[in-house]
Every structure is written in C-alpha cells, then in structure tokens.
Amino acid sequence: MAGLALNVDQPSSVSKRIYLDWLQEKRTHLSLNGSCKSIARRTDHKWEDRLVLDGFSKFVEFLASGVDIHHRCVARHVYWSNHTDFGKSNEEINIQLIHDSAASWSTKTLMDFIESSNLVCVDVAQYSGESSTLVFNRQSSRRYFARFCIITVPVGVLKGLDRRSAIHFHPCLPSRKRLAIDRLGIPKLGAETHNKVN
C-alpha cells in the first residue's frame, strides 16, 4: 500500500470506468426510487470502497447536481425513523407546508410525524450573515425535512466530544453504530490527530 496514493496508474482507467458506471447507475436508481433512511452496513462491490485521490470535490459535485444544498447550517438534532415503509415513498408530501408549521412542534409530535411520513428531519442552527458566530436562539433555528439527507461532520463532532457541537440522533443510533463511532478517530477532546493511510 505504501506509495499507492502517489501512483498515477492507480486506480486503473478500467476501475475508474467501472466505478463511475456504478455511481451513475446508483444515482439514477435514487432519482427514480428514492432512498431509505438507514445506515450503510456493507459494501456489495469491491469498487464501492475506494481511496479518493483527487479530492472529494469532484465526487461531491457529481452527486450534488440537481440537489438542494444548504450551507452555513450546523446540524443539532437528526430525527429519523428506523422503520422504513417503502410503500410511502411515492406519496406526494408538501414539504414547504411542513417547514412552515414544524418549528413549533414538540419532540413527540415531530417523532410521530417522522414515523408516519417516512421523512427525516434535521434541526439546524444557522450562521448569521457573514460572521462566524452561530445563532442559537429558537427563532433562527430551522427544521429541514426530506426523504433522505447527507450531513458531513468531523469524527469529533460525530462522537460528541464537545457538547457545543454534538449532534443528537432521535431515536439514538443502533448500538453497533455507536460502538463503531466510539472506535473511530479522536479518543478524547484535545487529542492530537494525524492523517494517514494504512
């Protein structure tokens, strides 16, 4: 593996083509059938698990075309259902109407809605204007609803090492996932980290 990241012939052009074809197939499938709210448990093809050599931006740009992306938002709570009903995936739900009324919902009302609607909800705090200061008051926080979402965070945030940046999942993630997260990366707040490939 040593030096592989510097080898311009790896992955091979055939491997890249197979991977891009698979990625296009997956993207088409998701656009037609939607996605279930779940956490990846395995990879079905050896090319699904790859070291990204040219940076993640091209990968993300490819996946993000035509997708609604929100910047300057910090996820505080993720409400999701661990009971997915694929029969509801074709129902039309007026998400804008939900956005307008959901800010005042209690956690119980919100969870009941999530279970019945087959949606995920992300409660966010937003940066104010151009400053780097987060706005935490209730008026500036927002709830976003979608069939599925992708939230990118550093491992320390995912682990909740600093309560100010921790993301709370409702219901809690399955114990296997929490254990895997606990085993990742930074062991404690303030620990030194190094980027490396084994």
C-alpha positions in Angstrom: 0.0 0.0 0.0 3.0 2.3 0.6 3.2 4.8 -2.3 -0.1 3.8 -3.8 -1.6 7.3 -3.2 1.2 8.7 -5.3 0.9 6.2 -8.2 -0.9 7.9 -11.1 -1.8 4.5 -12.6 -3.9 3.5 -9.6 -6.8 3.1 -9.7 -6.6 1.9 -13.3 -8.7 3.5 -16.0 -10.9 0.3 -16.2 -11.5 0.5 -12.4 -12.4 4.2 -12.7 -14.8 3.5 -15.5 -16.5 0.6 -13.6 -16.8 2.8 -10.6 -18.3 5.8 -12.5 -20.7 3.5 -14.3 -21.8 2.0 -10.9 -22.1 5.5 -9.4 -24.3 6.7 -12.4 -26.5 3.6 -12.0 -26.9 4.3 -8.3 -27.7 7.9 -8.9 -30.3 7.1 -11.5 -31.9 4.5 -9.2 -32.1 7.0 -6.3 -33.7 9.6 -8.5 -36.4 7.2 -9.7 -36.9 5.2 -6.5 -35.8 7.4 -3.6 -33.7 6.1 -0.8 -34.4 4.5 2.6 -33.3 6.2 5.7 -30.7 3.8 7.0 -27.0 3.5 7.7 -24.7 1.6 5.4 -24.0 -1.9 6.7 -21.8 -3.4 4.0 -20.4 -2.8 0.5 -21.7 -5.0 -2.2 -19.0 -4.4 -4.7 -15.2 -4.1 -4.2 -15.2 -0.7 -6.0 -17.7 0.8 -3.6 -14.9 1.2 -1.0 -12.1 3.4 -2.6 -9.4 5.8 -1.6 -10.2 9.1 -3.2 -7.0 10.5 -4.6 -8.1 13.7 -6.4 -10.1 15.1 -3.5 -13.7 14.8 -2.6 -14.9 17.8 -4.5 -15.4 16.1 -7.9 -17.2 13.2 -6.2 -19.5 15.6 -4.4 -20.1 17.8 -7.4 -21.1 14.7 -9.4 -23.6 13.6 -6.7 -24.9 17.1 -5.9 -26.0 18.2 -9.4 -29.7 19.0 -9.1 -29.7 18.6 -5.3 -30.8 21.3 -2.8 -27.7 22.0 -0.6 -27.8 24.3 2.5 -24.6 26.0 3.6 -23.9 27.8 6.9 -26.1 25.4 8.8 -25.0 23.4 11.8 -26.9 20.2 12.5 -28.0 20.0 16.1 -30.7 17.2 16.0 -31.5 14.5 13.5 -34.9 12.9 13.8 -35.2 9.7 11.8 -37.2 6.5 11.7 -35.6 3.1 12.0 -38.8 1.6 10.5 -38.8 2.4 6.7 -42.0 1.9 4.8 -41.2 1.8 1.0 -44.9 2.0 0.2 -44.9 5.6 1.2 -42.0 6.7 -1.0 -44.3 7.7 -3.9 -46.7 9.8 -1.8 -46.7 13.5 -2.5 -46.0 15.4 0.7 -46.0 19.2 0.7 -42.6 19.8 2.4 -43.0 23.6 2.3 -46.2 23.3 4.3 -44.4 21.1 6.8 -41.5 23.6 7.1 -43.9 26.4 7.9 -45.7 24.6 10.8 -43.0 22.3 12.2 -41.0 24.9 14.1 -43.5 24.9 17.0 -43.9 21.1 17.1 -43.0 19.3 20.3 -40.5 16.4 20.1 -43.2 13.8 20.5 -45.3 15.4 17.7 -42.3 15.6 15.5 -41.3 11.9 16.1 -44.9 10.8 15.4 -44.8 12.7 12.2 -41.4 11.2 11.2 -42.7 7.7 11.8 -45.9 8.2 9.8 -44.4 10.2 6.9 -41.2 8.3 6.2 -39.2 11.5 6.2 -36.1 12.6 8.1 -35.9 15.9 9.9 -32.7 17.9 10.6 -32.8 20.6 13.2 -30.1 23.2 12.5 -28.7 26.4 13.9 -27.6 28.9 11.3 -24.7 31.3 11.0 -25.8 34.9 11.0 -24.8 36.9 7.9 -21.1 36.8 7.2 -20.0 36.4 10.8 -18.6 33.1 12.1 -20.9 33.3 15.1 -23.6 30.7 15.4 -27.1 31.9 16.2 -28.7 29.5 18.7 -31.9 31.2 19.5 -35.1 29.4 18.7 -36.2 31.9 16.0 -33.1 31.3 13.9 -33.1 27.5 14.2 -34.8 25.7 11.3 -36.1 22.2 10.7 -35.5 20.7 7.3 -37.5 17.7 6.1 -36.5 15.3 3.3 -36.8 11.8 2.2 -33.1 11.5 2.9 -30.1 13.7 3.8 -26.4 13.7 3.9 -24.7 15.5 6.8 -20.9 15.8 6.8 -19.1 16.3 10.1 -15.7 15.6 11.5 -15.4 12.5 13.6 -15.0 14.5 16.8 -18.4 16.1 16.2 -20.0 12.8 15.4 -18.6 11.4 18.6 -19.9 14.4 20.5 -16.6 15.2 22.2 -17.6 18.8 22.7 -21.3 19.1 23.8 -21.5 22.5 22.0 -21.1 20.8 18.6 -22.6 17.4 19.3 -25.4 16.1 17.1 -28.2 14.3 18.8 -30.0 11.5 17.0 -33.6 10.7 17.8 -34.0 7.8 18.2 -30.5 7.0 19.2 -28.4 5.3 16.6 -28.2 1.5 16.9 -25.7 0.3 19.5 -23.5 -1.3 16.7 -23.2 2.1 15.0 -22.5 4.0 18.3 -19.8 1.4 19.1 -18.2 1.9 15.7 -18.3 5.7 16.1 -16.7 5.4 19.5 -13.8 3.4 18.0 -13.1 6.0 15.3 -10.5 8.7 15.3 -10.0 11.1 18.2 -10.2 9.3 21.5 -10.9 12.4 23.6 -11.3 16.2 23.3 -7.9 17.9 22.7 -6.1 14.7 21.5 -3.6 15.1 18.7 -4.5 13.6 15.3 -2.6 12.6 12.2 -3.9 11.9 8.7 -2.5 8.7 7.4 -3.4 5.7 5.1 -2.6 2.2 6.4 
